[in-house]
């Protein structure tokens, strides 16, 4: 959450709720909605780290709001974030850990585990398909997020097939 918030501030000053709305509008309904409390805690930490500067703005009919601006150090952090490639594929996978432990100890039926996980992935894919059908077509970022998630799920389903073939 830290670096995406910083990156959003590159386009101009904003307060926490505006940043929450910007993330929601950008990513659409498929992405878990950010918690506004988490956003404000993150903004406070970014400010303490000198990556953003906050300023209280008086409002006549409401409590003061705090507007945040990115600092030079914050801009450097954003540039470094965009410059670095994202980490390699995940190797810590909870399902795989269950499967490995079940294989080693015999404490669970491995094929039943695979079938439960397959059902979960298929249900999630169905939910994403429904979401893709109703998601605003004017939001290509949200559409790409859904498409990427579905492609990952398909790869996971293919991998489950491979696991089942190997273990049967």
DSSP file (Angstrom, degrees, kcal/mol; ACC not computed):
  #  RESIDUE AA STRUCTURE BP1 BP2  ACC     N-H-->O    O-->H-N    N-H-->O    O-->H-N    TCO  KAPPA ALPHA  PHI   PSI    X-CA   Y-CA   Z-CA
    1    1 A X     >        0   0    0      0, 0.0     4,-2.0     0, 0.0     5,-0.2   0.000 360.0 360.0 360.0 -31.1    0.0    0.0    0.0
    2    2 A X  H  >  +     0   0    0      1,-0.2     4,-2.0     2,-0.2     5,-0.1   0.942 360.0  38.6 -59.2 -55.4    2.9    2.3    0.8
    3    3 A X  H  > S+     0   0    0      1,-0.2     4,-2.8     2,-0.2    -1,-0.2   0.875 113.2  54.0 -72.7 -37.8    4.4    2.7   -2.7
    4    4 A X  H  > S+     0   0    0      2,-0.2     4,-2.2     1,-0.2    -1,-0.2   0.913 110.0  49.4 -60.7 -38.6    1.1    2.9   -4.6
    5    5 A X  H  X S+     0   0    0     -4,-2.0     4,-1.5     2,-0.2    -2,-0.2   0.932 111.4  48.7 -63.9 -44.1    0.0    5.7   -2.3
    6    6 A X  H  X S+     0   0    0     -4,-2.0     4,-0.6    -5,-0.2     3,-0.3   0.932 110.3  51.6 -58.7 -45.5    3.2    7.5   -2.9
    7    7 A X  H >< S+     0   0    0     -4,-2.8     3,-1.0     1,-0.2     4,-0.5   0.875 106.2  54.1 -62.0 -37.7    2.9    7.0   -6.7
    8    8 A X  H >< S+     0   0    0     -4,-2.2     3,-1.0     1,-0.2     4,-0.2   0.849 102.7  58.4 -64.2 -32.6   -0.6    8.5   -6.6
    9    9 A X  H >< S+     0   0    0     -4,-1.5     3,-0.9    -3,-0.3    61,-0.5   0.641  86.6  77.4 -73.8 -12.8    0.7   11.6   -4.9
   10   10 A X  T << S+     0   0    0     -3,-1.0    -1,-0.2    -4,-0.6    -2,-0.2   0.870  91.2  54.8 -61.4 -34.7    3.1   12.2   -7.8
   11   11 A X  T <  S-     0   0    0     -3,-1.0    -1,-0.2    -4,-0.5     2,-0.2   0.618 128.4 -58.3 -77.1 -11.1    0.1   13.6   -9.8
   12   12 A X    <   -     0   0    0     -3,-0.9    -1,-0.3    -4,-0.2    56,-0.1  -0.752  68.6 -51.6 150.6 165.5   -0.7   16.1   -7.0
   13   13 A X        +     0   0    0     -2,-0.2     2,-0.3    -3,-0.1    56,-0.2  -0.237  56.3 163.1 -62.9 151.2   -1.6   16.6   -3.4
   14   14 A X  B     -A   68   0A   0     54,-1.7    54,-3.1    52,-0.0     2,-0.2  -0.981  32.9-119.7-159.4 162.8   -4.5   14.7   -1.9
   15   15 A X     >  -     0   0    0     -2,-0.3     4,-2.0    52,-0.2     3,-0.4  -0.657  43.1 -94.6-104.1 170.3   -6.0   13.7    1.4
   16   16 A X  H  > S+     0   0    0     50,-0.5     4,-2.3     1,-0.3     5,-0.1   0.851 121.7  49.6 -54.4 -45.1   -6.5   10.1    2.6
   17   17 A X  H  > S+     0   0    0      1,-0.2     4,-2.5     2,-0.2    -1,-0.3   0.878 109.4  53.0 -66.9 -35.4  -10.1    9.7    1.4
   18   18 A X  H  > S+     0   0    0     -3,-0.4     4,-2.4     2,-0.2    -1,-0.2   0.892 109.3  49.6 -63.9 -38.5   -9.2   11.0   -2.1
   19   19 A X  H  X S+     0   0    0     -4,-2.0     4,-2.3     2,-0.2    -2,-0.2   0.896 109.4  51.5 -66.8 -39.5   -6.4    8.5   -2.3
   20   20 A X  H  X S+     0   0    0     -4,-2.3     4,-2.4     2,-0.2    14,-0.2   0.939 112.1  46.5 -59.9 -47.5   -8.8    5.7   -1.2
   21   21 A X  H  X S+     0   0    0     -4,-2.5     4,-2.9     1,-0.2     5,-0.2   0.893 109.9  54.0 -62.5 -40.7  -11.2    6.7   -3.9
   22   22 A X  H  X S+     0   0    0     -4,-2.4     4,-2.3     2,-0.2    -1,-0.2   0.915 110.2  46.7 -62.1 -43.1   -8.4    7.0   -6.5
   23   23 A X  H  X S+     0   0    0     -4,-2.3     4,-2.7     2,-0.2     5,-0.3   0.928 113.7  48.1 -63.8 -44.8   -7.3    3.4   -5.8
   24   24 A X  H  X S+     0   0    0     -4,-2.4     4,-2.0     1,-0.2    -2,-0.2   0.918 114.1  46.2 -62.8 -43.9  -10.9    2.1   -5.9
   25   25 A X  H  < S+     0   0    0     -4,-2.9    -1,-0.2     1,-0.2    -2,-0.2   0.884 115.8  46.5 -66.3 -38.2  -11.6    3.9   -9.2
   26   26 A X  H  < S+     0   0    0     -4,-2.3   116,-0.3    -5,-0.2    -2,-0.2   0.925 121.8  32.5 -69.0 -45.9   -8.3    2.7  -10.7
   27   27 A X  H  < S-     0   0    0     -4,-2.7     4,-0.4    -5,-0.2     3,-0.4   0.650  95.9-150.5 -94.4 -17.3   -8.5   -0.9   -9.7
   28   28 A X    ><  -     0   0    0     -4,-2.0     3,-0.7    -5,-0.3    -1,-0.2  -0.162  43.6 -47.6  76.7-172.9  -12.2   -1.6   -9.8
   29   29 A X  T 3  S+     0   0    0      1,-0.2    -1,-0.2   102,-0.1     4,-0.2   0.655 123.6  70.1 -76.1 -17.6  -14.3   -4.0   -7.8
   30   30 A X  T 3  S+     0   0    0     -3,-0.4     2,-0.3     2,-0.1    -1,-0.2   0.812  86.9  75.1 -71.5 -28.2  -12.1   -7.1   -8.3
   31   31 A X  S <  S-     0   0    0     -3,-0.7     3,-0.1    -4,-0.4    -4,-0.0  -0.666 101.0 -99.1 -85.7 136.5   -9.3   -5.6   -6.1
   32   32 A X        -     0   0    0     -2,-0.3     2,-0.1     1,-0.1    -1,-0.1  -0.304  45.3-108.2 -55.5 130.9  -10.0   -5.7   -2.4
   33   33 A X        -     0   0    0     -4,-0.2    -1,-0.1     1,-0.1     2,-0.1  -0.398  35.6-115.5 -64.3 129.2  -11.2   -2.3   -1.3
   34   34 A X        -     0   0    0    -14,-0.2     2,-0.5    -2,-0.1    -1,-0.1  -0.377  24.0-119.1 -67.5 143.6   -8.6   -0.5    0.7
   35   35 A X     >  -     0   0    0      1,-0.1     4,-2.0    -2,-0.1     3,-0.3  -0.718  13.2-143.3 -83.2 125.8   -9.4    0.3    4.4
   36   36 A X  H  > S+     0   0    0     -2,-0.5     4,-2.2     1,-0.2     5,-0.2   0.844 101.2  55.9 -61.7 -33.0   -9.4    4.0    4.9
   37   37 A X  H  > S+     0   0    0      1,-0.2     4,-2.2     2,-0.2    -1,-0.2   0.907 106.7  49.5 -63.6 -41.6   -7.9    3.5    8.4
   38   38 A X  H  > S+     0   0    0     -3,-0.3     4,-2.5     1,-0.2    -2,-0.2   0.881 108.9  53.9 -64.2 -37.8   -5.0    1.6    6.9
   39   39 A X  H  X S+     0   0    0     -4,-2.0     4,-2.7     2,-0.2    -2,-0.2   0.937 109.8  46.1 -62.5 -46.6   -4.5    4.4    4.4
   40   40 A X  H  X S+     0   0    0     -4,-2.2     4,-2.1     2,-0.2    -2,-0.2   0.874 112.4  50.4 -67.5 -35.8   -4.2    7.0    7.1
   41   41 A X  H  X S+     0   0    0     -4,-2.2     4,-2.1     2,-0.2    -1,-0.2   0.926 112.5  47.8 -64.4 -43.3   -1.8    4.8    9.1
   42   42 A X  H  X S+     0   0    0     -4,-2.5     4,-2.6     1,-0.2    -2,-0.2   0.913 110.4  51.5 -63.8 -42.5    0.3    4.4    6.0
   43   43 A X  H  X S+     0   0    0     -4,-2.7     4,-2.2     1,-0.2    -1,-0.2   0.895 108.5  52.1 -61.4 -39.7    0.2    8.1    5.3
   44   44 A X  H  X S+     0   0    0     -4,-2.1     4,-2.4     1,-0.2    -1,-0.2   0.917 111.1  46.8 -62.5 -42.9    1.4    8.8    8.8
   45   45 A X  H  X S+     0   0    0     -4,-2.1     4,-1.9     2,-0.2    -2,-0.2   0.897 111.0  51.6 -66.6 -39.8    4.3    6.4    8.5
   46   46 A X  H  <>S+     0   0    0     -4,-2.6     5,-2.4     2,-0.2     6,-1.0   0.881 110.6  49.5 -63.2 -37.4    5.2    7.9    5.1
   47   47 A X  H ><5S+     0   0    0     -4,-2.2     3,-1.5     4,-0.2    -2,-0.2   0.926 109.6  50.1 -67.7 -44.3    5.2   11.4    6.6
   48   48 A X  H 3<5S+     0   0    0     -4,-2.4    -1,-0.2     1,-0.3    -2,-0.2   0.834 108.9  53.8 -61.9 -31.3    7.4   10.3    9.5
   49   49 A X  T 3<5S-     0   0    0     -4,-1.9    -1,-0.3    -5,-0.2    -2,-0.2   0.516 115.8-117.6 -81.1  -4.8    9.8    8.7    7.0
   50   50 A X  T < 5S+     0   0    0     -3,-1.5    24,-0.4    -4,-0.3    23,-0.3   0.643  83.9 117.2  79.8  14.1   10.0   12.1    5.2
   51   51 A X  S   <S+     0   0    0     -5,-2.4    20,-2.2    -6,-0.2     2,-0.3   0.695  80.8  20.5 -88.1 -20.0    8.5   10.7    2.0
   52   52 A X  E     -B   70   0A   0     -6,-1.0     2,-0.4    18,-0.3    -2,-0.2  -0.952  69.8-140.1-139.2 161.0    5.5   13.0    2.1
   53   53 A X  E     -B   69   0A   0     16,-2.9    16,-2.5    -2,-0.3     2,-0.3  -0.989  17.1-153.2-123.5 133.5    4.6   16.2    3.8
   54   54 A X  E     -B   68   0A   0     -2,-0.4     2,-0.4    14,-0.2    14,-0.2  -0.798   9.6-172.9-107.8 148.9    1.2   16.8    5.4
   55   55 A X  E     -B   67   0A   0     12,-2.3    12,-2.9    -2,-0.3     2,-0.3  -0.990  23.5-126.9-140.9 129.8   -0.5   20.1    5.9
   56   56 A X  E     -B   66   0A   0     -2,-0.4     2,-0.5    10,-0.2    10,-0.2  -0.603  23.0-159.3 -76.7 132.6   -3.8   20.7    7.8
   57   57 A X  E     -B   65   0A   0      8,-3.6     8,-2.3    -2,-0.3     2,-0.2  -0.961  15.3-128.1-115.9 126.1   -6.3   22.6    5.8
   58   58 A X        -     0   0    0     -2,-0.5     2,-0.4     6,-0.2     5,-0.1  -0.456  20.9-167.1 -73.1 140.9   -9.1   24.4    7.6
   59   59 A X        -     0   0    0      3,-0.5     3,-0.2    -2,-0.2     5,-0.0  -0.997  15.8-146.7-127.4 135.2  -12.7   23.8    6.5
   60   60 A X  S    S+     0   0    0     -2,-0.4    -1,-0.1     1,-0.2     4,-0.1   0.878  96.9  30.0 -70.7 -37.6  -15.5   26.0    7.7
   61   61 A X  S    S+     0   0    0      2,-0.1     2,-0.3     0, 0.0    -1,-0.2   0.376 123.7  38.1-106.3   4.8  -18.2   23.4    7.9
   62   62 A X  S    S-     0   0    0     -3,-0.2    -3,-0.5     1,-0.0     3,-0.1  -0.903  94.4 -77.2-143.3 169.5  -16.2   20.3    8.7
   63   63 A X        -     0   0    0     -2,-0.3    -2,-0.1     1,-0.1    -3,-0.0  -0.324  65.7 -83.0 -64.7 157.3  -13.1   19.3   10.7
   64   64 A X        -     0   0    0     -6,-0.1     2,-0.3    -4,-0.1    -6,-0.2  -0.216  45.5-145.5 -56.6 149.8   -9.8   20.2    9.3
   65   65 A X  E     - B   0  57A   0     -8,-2.3    -8,-3.6    -3,-0.1     2,-0.6  -0.904   8.2-127.7-119.1 154.4   -8.4   17.8    6.7
   66   66 A X  E     - B   0  56A   0     -2,-0.3   -50,-0.5   -10,-0.2     2,-0.4  -0.880  19.0-159.8-105.0 121.9   -4.8   16.9    6.1
   67   67 A X  E     - B   0  55A   0    -12,-2.9   -12,-2.3    -2,-0.6     2,-0.4  -0.843   9.4-150.7-101.0 135.2   -3.5   17.2    2.6
   68   68 A X  E     -AB  14  54A   0    -54,-3.1   -54,-1.7    -2,-0.4     2,-0.4  -0.869  11.0-171.4-112.1 140.6   -0.3   15.3    1.6
   69   69 A X  E     - B   0  53A   0    -16,-2.5   -16,-2.9    -2,-0.4     2,-0.2  -0.964  28.7-113.9-124.8 143.9    2.3   16.2   -0.9
   70   70 A X  E     - B   0  52A   0    -61,-0.5   -18,-0.3    -2,-0.4     2,-0.2  -0.533  30.1-143.7 -75.9 143.7    5.1   14.0   -2.1
   71   71 A X     >  -     0   0    0    -20,-2.2     4,-2.5    -2,-0.2     5,-0.2  -0.465  30.3 -99.1 -96.8 174.1    8.6   15.1   -1.1
   72   72 A X  H  > S+     0   0    0      1,-0.2     4,-2.1     2,-0.2     5,-0.1   0.905 127.5  50.9 -60.1 -40.8   11.8   14.7   -3.2
   73   73 A X  H  > S+     0   0    0    -23,-0.3     4,-1.9     1,-0.2    -1,-0.2   0.879 109.2  51.2 -64.4 -37.1   12.7   11.7   -1.2
   74   74 A X  H  > S+     0   0    0    -24,-0.4     4,-2.2   -23,-0.3    -2,-0.2   0.901 108.4  50.9 -65.0 -41.1    9.2   10.3   -1.8
   75   75 A X  H  X S+     0   0    0     -4,-2.5     4,-2.7     1,-0.2    -2,-0.2   0.887 108.5  52.4 -64.4 -38.0    9.6   10.8   -5.6
   76   76 A X  H  X S+     0   0    0     -4,-2.1     4,-2.4     2,-0.2    -1,-0.2   0.900 108.6  50.8 -62.7 -40.1   13.0    9.0   -5.5
   77   77 A X  H  X S+     0   0    0     -4,-1.9     4,-2.1     2,-0.2    -2,-0.2   0.899 111.1  48.0 -65.0 -40.2   11.3    6.1   -3.7
   78   78 A X  H  X S+     0   0    0     -4,-2.2     4,-2.5     2,-0.2     5,-0.2   0.934 111.7  49.6 -64.9 -46.0    8.6    6.0   -6.4
   79   79 A X  H  X S+     0   0    0     -4,-2.7     4,-1.7     1,-0.2    -2,-0.2   0.904 111.6  49.0 -59.8 -41.4   11.1    6.1   -9.2
   80   80 A X  H  X S+     0   0    0     -4,-2.4     4,-1.7     2,-0.2    -1,-0.2   0.883 109.3  53.4 -65.5 -38.3   13.1    3.3   -7.6
   81   81 A X  H  < S+     0   0    0     -4,-2.1     3,-0.2     1,-0.2    -2,-0.2   0.932 111.9  43.8 -61.5 -47.4    9.9    1.2   -7.2
   82   82 A X  H  < S+     0   0    0     -4,-2.5    -1,-0.2     1,-0.2    -2,-0.2   0.806 112.1  54.9 -69.0 -27.6    9.1    1.6  -10.9
   83   83 A X  H  < S+     0   0    0     -4,-1.7     2,-0.3    -5,-0.2    -1,-0.2   0.807  95.5  76.9 -76.0 -30.0   12.7    0.9  -11.8
   84   84 A X  S  < S-     0   0    0     -4,-1.7     3,-0.1    -3,-0.2     2,-0.1  -0.647  83.3-123.6 -85.3 133.9   12.9   -2.4   -9.9
   85   85 A X        -     0   0    0     -2,-0.3     2,-0.1     1,-0.1     3,-0.1  -0.385  36.8 -96.7 -68.5 155.5   11.3   -5.5  -11.5
   86   86 A X        -     0   0    0      1,-0.1    -1,-0.1    -2,-0.1     3,-0.1  -0.443  52.6 -86.4 -72.5 147.9    8.8   -7.3   -9.3
   87   87 A X        -     0   0    0     -2,-0.1    -1,-0.1     1,-0.1     3,-0.1   0.005  54.1 -85.6 -54.3 158.2   10.0  -10.3   -7.3
   88   88 A X        -     0   0    0      1,-0.1     3,-0.1    -3,-0.1    -1,-0.1  -0.011  65.4 -64.0 -59.1 169.1   10.1  -13.7   -8.9
   89   89 A X        -     0   0    0      1,-0.1    -1,-0.1    -3,-0.1     2,-0.1  -0.111  67.2 -88.1 -56.0 155.4    7.1  -16.0   -8.9
   90   90 A X        +     0   0    0      1,-0.2    -1,-0.1    -3,-0.1     3,-0.1  -0.371  42.8 171.7 -67.6 139.8    5.8  -17.2   -5.5
   91   91 A X        +     0   0    0     -3,-0.1     2,-0.9     1,-0.1    -1,-0.2   0.485  63.8  80.9-119.9 -15.8    7.3  -20.3   -4.1
   92   92 A X        +     0   0    0      4,-0.0     2,-0.5     5,-0.0    -1,-0.1  -0.830  60.1 162.6 -91.5 106.7    5.7  -20.0   -0.7
   93   93 A X     >  -     0   0    0     -2,-0.9     4,-2.1     1,-0.1     5,-0.2  -0.989  35.0-151.1-131.6 121.7    2.2  -21.4   -1.3
   94   94 A X  H  > S+     0   0    0     -2,-0.5     4,-2.3     1,-0.2     5,-0.2   0.902  98.0  51.6 -63.4 -41.6    0.0  -22.5    1.5
   95   95 A X  H  > S+     0   0    0      1,-0.2     4,-2.6     2,-0.2    -1,-0.2   0.942 109.5  49.8 -60.8 -44.9   -1.8  -25.1   -0.6
   96   96 A X  H  > S+     0   0    0      1,-0.2     4,-2.9     2,-0.2    -1,-0.2   0.890 108.3  53.8 -61.4 -37.4    1.4  -26.6   -1.7
   97   97 A X  H  X S+     0   0    0     -4,-2.1     4,-2.7     2,-0.2     5,-0.2   0.920 109.1  48.7 -62.1 -43.1    2.6  -26.8    1.9
   98   98 A X  H  X S+     0   0    0     -4,-2.3     4,-2.8     1,-0.2    -2,-0.2   0.933 113.1  47.5 -59.3 -45.9   -0.6  -28.7    2.8
   99   99 A X  H  X S+     0   0    0     -4,-2.6     4,-2.2     2,-0.2    -2,-0.2   0.907 112.9  48.0 -63.8 -43.2   -0.1  -31.0   -0.1
  100  100 A X  H  X S+     0   0    0     -4,-2.9     4,-2.2     2,-0.2    -1,-0.2   0.927 114.2  45.7 -63.9 -45.8    3.6  -31.6    0.8
  101  101 A X  H  X S+     0   0    0     -4,-2.7     4,-2.9     1,-0.2     5,-0.4   0.905 112.5  51.0 -66.3 -40.8    2.8  -32.2    4.5
  102  102 A X  H  X S+     0   0    0     -4,-2.8     4,-2.3    -5,-0.2     6,-0.3   0.894 110.8  49.9 -62.0 -38.5   -0.1  -34.5    3.6
  103  103 A X  H  < S+     0   0    0     -4,-2.2    -2,-0.2    -5,-0.2    -1,-0.2   0.897 116.0  42.1 -65.0 -40.2    2.3  -36.5    1.2
  104  104 A X  H  < S+     0   0    0     -4,-2.2    -2,-0.2    -5,-0.2    -1,-0.2   0.881 128.7  25.6 -74.3 -39.8    4.9  -36.8    3.9
  105  105 A X  H  < S-     0   0    0     -4,-2.9    -3,-0.2    -5,-0.2    -2,-0.2   0.656  88.3-132.7-105.0 -18.5    2.7  -37.6    6.9
  106  106 A X     <  +     0   0    0     -4,-2.3    -4,-0.2    -5,-0.4    -3,-0.1   0.722  63.6 133.2  71.3  19.4   -0.4  -39.2    5.4
  107  107 A X        +     0   0    0     -6,-0.4     2,-0.3    -5,-0.1    -5,-0.1   0.601  68.6  26.4 -81.0 -10.8   -2.6  -36.9    7.5
  108  108 A X  S    S-     0   0    0     -6,-0.3     2,-0.7    -9,-0.1    -2,-0.1  -0.992  89.0 -99.8-148.7 153.0   -4.9  -35.9    4.7
  109  109 A X     >  -     0   0    0     -2,-0.3     4,-2.3     1,-0.2     5,-0.2  -0.640  30.6-155.1 -74.4 114.7   -6.1  -37.4    1.4
  110  110 A X  H  > S+     0   0    0     -2,-0.7     4,-2.3     1,-0.2    -1,-0.2   0.882  91.8  49.1 -62.0 -41.4   -3.9  -35.6   -1.2
  111  111 A X  H  > S+     0   0    0      2,-0.2     4,-2.6     1,-0.2    -1,-0.2   0.881 110.0  51.8 -69.1 -36.8   -6.4  -36.1   -4.1
  112  112 A X  H  > S+     0   0    0      2,-0.2     4,-2.5     1,-0.2    -1,-0.2   0.904 109.2  51.2 -64.0 -39.6   -9.2  -34.7   -1.9
  113  113 A X  H  X S+     0   0    0     -4,-2.3     4,-2.4     2,-0.2    -2,-0.2   0.936 110.8  48.1 -60.6 -46.0   -7.0  -31.7   -1.1
  114  114 A X  H  X S+     0   0    0     -4,-2.3     4,-2.7     1,-0.2    -2,-0.2   0.919 111.6  49.8 -61.0 -44.3   -6.4  -31.1   -4.8
  115  115 A X  H  X S+     0   0    0     -4,-2.6     4,-2.3     2,-0.2    -1,-0.2   0.892 110.3  49.7 -65.1 -39.5  -10.1  -31.5   -5.6
  116  116 A X  H  X S+     0   0    0     -4,-2.5     4,-2.1     2,-0.2    -1,-0.2   0.923 113.1  46.9 -62.7 -43.0  -11.1  -29.0   -2.9
  117  117 A X  H  X S+     0   0    0     -4,-2.4     4,-2.7     2,-0.2    -2,-0.2   0.900 109.8  53.6 -66.6 -39.6   -8.6  -26.5   -4.1
  118  118 A X  H  X S+     0   0    0     -4,-2.7     4,-2.7     1,-0.2    -1,-0.2   0.929 108.7  49.3 -59.2 -46.0   -9.7  -27.0   -7.7
  119  119 A X  H  X S+     0   0    0     -4,-2.3     4,-2.6     1,-0.2    -1,-0.2   0.901 110.3  51.7 -60.4 -40.5  -13.3  -26.2   -6.7
  120  120 A X  H  X S+     0   0    0     -4,-2.1     4,-2.5     2,-0.2    -2,-0.2   0.943 111.2  46.3 -61.5 -47.5  -12.1  -23.1   -4.9
  121  121 A X  H  X S+     0   0    0     -4,-2.7     4,-2.5     1,-0.2    -2,-0.2   0.902 113.0  49.8 -62.5 -41.1  -10.2  -21.9   -8.0
  122  122 A X  H  X S+     0   0    0     -4,-2.7     4,-2.3     2,-0.2    -1,-0.2   0.903 111.1  49.0 -66.1 -39.8  -13.2  -22.7  -10.3
  123  123 A X  H  X S+     0   0    0     -4,-2.6     4,-2.4     2,-0.2    -2,-0.2   0.921 112.3  48.4 -63.0 -43.5  -15.6  -20.8   -7.9
  124  124 A X  H  X S+     0   0    0     -4,-2.5     4,-2.4     1,-0.2    -2,-0.2   0.901 110.7  50.9 -63.8 -40.0  -13.2  -17.8   -7.9
  125  125 A X  H  X S+     0   0    0     -4,-2.5     4,-2.3     2,-0.2    -1,-0.2   0.904 109.7  50.5 -64.2 -40.5  -12.9  -17.9  -11.7
  126  126 A X  H  X S+     0   0    0     -4,-2.3     4,-2.2     2,-0.2    -2,-0.2   0.920 110.6  49.4 -62.2 -44.0  -16.7  -17.9  -12.0
  127  127 A X  H  X S+     0   0    0     -4,-2.4     4,-2.3     1,-0.2    -2,-0.2   0.906 111.4  48.9 -62.1 -41.8  -16.9  -14.9   -9.6
  128  128 A X  H  X S+     0   0    0     -4,-2.4     4,-2.7     2,-0.2    -1,-0.2   0.873 108.2  54.3 -66.8 -36.1  -14.3  -13.0  -11.6
  129  129 A X  H  X S+     0   0    0     -4,-2.3     4,-1.6     2,-0.2    -2,-0.2   0.913 109.9  47.1 -62.7 -42.3  -16.1  -13.8  -14.9
  130  130 A X  H  X S+     0   0    0     -4,-2.2     4,-1.2     1,-0.2    -2,-0.2   0.920 112.7  49.6 -63.3 -43.1  -19.3  -12.3  -13.4
  131  131 A X  H  X S+     0   0    0     -4,-2.3     4,-2.4     1,-0.2     3,-0.5   0.898 107.6  53.8 -63.4 -41.4  -17.4   -9.3  -12.2
  132  132 A X  H  < S+     0   0    0     -4,-2.7    -1,-0.2     1,-0.2    -2,-0.2   0.847 105.4  55.3 -61.8 -33.9  -15.7   -8.9  -15.6
  133  133 A X  H  < S+     0   0    0     -4,-1.6    -1,-0.2     1,-0.2    -2,-0.2   0.804 118.4  32.1 -70.8 -28.5  -19.2   -8.8  -17.2
  134  134 A X  H  < S+     0   0    0     -4,-1.2    -2,-0.2    -3,-0.5    -1,-0.2   0.626  91.8 110.4-103.7 -15.6  -20.4   -6.0  -15.0
  135  135 A X  S  < S-     0   0    0     -4,-2.4     2,-0.1    -5,-0.2     4,-0.0  -0.328  86.6 -91.7 -62.6 140.8  -17.1   -4.1  -14.5
  136  136 A X    >   -     0   0    0      1,-0.2     3,-1.8     2,-0.1     7,-0.2  -0.333  28.4-148.4 -55.6 119.7  -17.1   -0.7  -16.3
  137  137 A X  T 3  S+     0   0    0      1,-0.3    -1,-0.2    -2,-0.1    -2,-0.1   0.658  94.4  71.2 -66.2 -15.0  -15.6   -1.3  -19.7
  138  138 A X  T 3  S+     0   0    0      1,-0.2     2,-0.6     2,-0.1    -1,-0.3   0.436  84.6  74.7 -80.1   1.6  -14.2    2.2  -19.5
  139  139 A X    <>  +     0   0    0     -3,-1.8     4,-1.9     1,-0.2     3,-0.2  -0.752  54.5 172.2-115.5  83.4  -11.7    1.0  -16.9
  140  140 A X  H  > S+     0   0    0     -2,-0.6     4,-2.5     1,-0.2     5,-0.2   0.805  77.5  59.7 -63.7 -27.9   -9.1   -0.9  -18.8
  141  141 A X  H  > S+     0   0    0      2,-0.2     4,-2.3     1,-0.2    -1,-0.2   0.937 106.9  45.8 -64.4 -45.6   -6.9   -1.2  -15.7
  142  142 A X  H  > S+     0   0    0   -116,-0.3     4,-2.3    -3,-0.2    -2,-0.2   0.897 112.6  51.3 -63.8 -39.8   -9.7   -3.1  -13.8
  143  143 A X  H  X S+     0   0    0     -4,-1.9     4,-2.7     1,-0.2    -1,-0.2   0.911 110.1  48.9 -63.3 -42.0  -10.3   -5.3  -16.8
  144  144 A X  H  X S+     0   0    0     -4,-2.5     4,-2.9     2,-0.2    -2,-0.2   0.887 109.1  53.4 -64.8 -38.3   -6.6   -6.1  -17.0
  145  145 A X  H  X S+     0   0    0     -4,-2.3     4,-2.3     2,-0.2    -2,-0.2   0.934 111.9  44.7 -60.5 -46.8   -6.5   -6.9  -13.3
  146  146 A X  H  X S+     0   0    0     -4,-2.3     4,-2.4     2,-0.2    -2,-0.2   0.930 114.0  49.4 -63.6 -45.8   -9.5   -9.4  -13.7
  147  147 A X  H  X S+     0   0    0     -4,-2.7     4,-2.3     1,-0.2    -2,-0.2   0.916 111.2  49.4 -60.9 -43.7   -7.9  -10.9  -16.8
  148  148 A X  H  X S+     0   0    0     -4,-2.9     4,-2.3     1,-0.2    -1,-0.2   0.913 110.6  50.1 -61.8 -42.9   -4.6  -11.4  -15.1
  149  149 A X  H  X S+     0   0    0     -4,-2.3     4,-2.3     1,-0.2    -1,-0.2   0.899 111.1  49.4 -62.7 -40.2   -6.2  -13.0  -12.0
  150  150 A X  H  X S+     0   0    0     -4,-2.4     4,-2.4     2,-0.2    -1,-0.2   0.882 109.8  50.6 -68.2 -37.5   -8.1  -15.4  -14.3
  151  151 A X  H  X S+     0   0    0     -4,-2.3     4,-2.2     2,-0.2    -2,-0.2   0.892 110.4  49.9 -66.2 -38.5   -5.0  -16.3  -16.2
  152  152 A X  H  X S+     0   0    0     -4,-2.3     4,-2.5     2,-0.2    -2,-0.2   0.915 110.5  50.5 -63.5 -42.2   -3.2  -17.0  -12.9
  153  153 A X  H  X S+     0   0    0     -4,-2.3     4,-2.7     2,-0.2    -2,-0.2   0.912 108.9  51.1 -63.0 -41.4   -6.2  -19.2  -11.8
  154  154 A X  H  X S+     0   0    0     -4,-2.4     4,-2.4     1,-0.2    -1,-0.2   0.918 110.5  48.8 -62.1 -41.8   -6.0  -21.1  -15.1
  155  155 A X  H  X S+     0   0    0     -4,-2.2     4,-2.4     2,-0.2    -1,-0.2   0.906 111.1  50.6 -62.8 -40.5   -2.3  -21.7  -14.6
  156  156 A X  H  X S+     0   0    0     -4,-2.5     4,-2.4     2,-0.2    -2,-0.2   0.895 109.7  50.4 -64.3 -39.4   -3.1  -22.9  -11.0
  157  157 A X  H  X S+     0   0    0     -4,-2.7     4,-1.9     2,-0.2    -2,-0.2   0.913 110.5  49.2 -64.3 -41.8   -5.8  -25.2  -12.3
  158  158 A X  H  X S+     0   0    0     -4,-2.4     4,-1.9     1,-0.2    -2,-0.2   0.900 110.8  50.8 -62.0 -40.6   -3.3  -26.6  -14.9
  159  159 A X  H  X S+     0   0    0     -4,-2.4     4,-2.6     1,-0.2    -2,-0.2   0.886 106.0  54.7 -65.6 -38.7   -0.7  -27.1  -12.1
  160  160 A X  H  X S+     0   0    0     -4,-2.4     4,-2.6     2,-0.2    -1,-0.2   0.894 106.6  52.2 -61.1 -38.6   -3.3  -28.9   -9.9
  161  161 A X  H  X S+     0   0    0     -4,-1.9     4,-2.6     1,-0.2    -1,-0.2   0.925 109.5  49.1 -60.7 -43.5   -3.9  -31.3  -12.8
  162  162 A X  H  X S+     0   0    0     -4,-1.9     4,-2.3     2,-0.2    -2,-0.2   0.910 110.5  50.4 -62.2 -43.4   -0.1  -31.9  -13.0
  163  163 A X  H  X S+     0   0    0     -4,-2.6     4,-2.1     2,-0.2    -2,-0.2   0.930 111.4  48.2 -60.3 -46.0    0.0  -32.5   -9.2
  164  164 A X  H  X S+     0   0    0     -4,-2.6     4,-1.7     1,-0.2    -2,-0.2   0.917 110.7  50.6 -63.5 -43.6   -2.8  -35.0   -9.4
  165  165 A X  H  < S+     0   0    0     -4,-2.6    -1,-0.2     1,-0.2    -2,-0.2   0.911 113.2  46.6 -59.0 -42.1   -1.2  -36.9  -12.3
  166  166 A X  H  < S+     0   0    0     -4,-2.3    -1,-0.2     1,-0.2    -2,-0.2   0.845 116.6  42.8 -69.8 -34.4    2.1  -37.1  -10.4
  167  167 A X  H  <        0   0    0     -4,-2.1    -1,-0.2     1,-0.2    -2,-0.2   0.604 360.0 360.0 -93.4 -12.3    0.5  -38.3   -7.2
  168  168 A X     <        0   0    0     -4,-1.7    -1,-0.2    -5,-0.2    -2,-0.1   0.498 360.0 360.0 -82.5 360.0   -2.0  -40.8   -8.5
